[in-house]
Amino acid sequence: MVKHFLMNASALEAILRRDRAIIIVALGVLTALAWFDLVWLANDMAMDGMEMIGYRMIPAGQVLMMPASSPWQPIEFAFVFAMWVVMMIGMMTPSAAPIILIHARVGRQSAESRPLSSTGWFAGGYLLAWVAFSAVATLAQWALERAALLTPMMASASKIVGGILLISPGSTNGHR
């Protein structure tokens, strides 16, 4: 029994030594699932040929619509928040992969006993920051819609606001 346990422990250690491959596969699967969900939502919301005036689309993957004049329901807020979270994970995880892999390498080369665990916490913290951003983005989307600056189909209702949103991220990159 002890011999069997030691063989399983050494097999697990051999797998965990390939932490780079594990991390790359995990990040790739996470990103692919996020993009699959986003494509599914986009296809769900593409109502070709249907007149949607007076209705607001809810990114739920179930063709949910609400009258545009009604206030957001809690379930709608949850679906929009989930859409933002999935979108941020799908877009931001690939760009974080290099630093996550560097963190794993530093952990592996140090005397740390669990570099894979530490890397998981590091990546989780990174993704948690994007979840927090998603909450802010959901609130901003709700506020823009309530102020009639965003159409029920989630398009800008104001050319000025659209221009400001387009220019503002680029204008802050070079200034400190």
Disulfide bonds with the S-S distance in Angstrom:
none
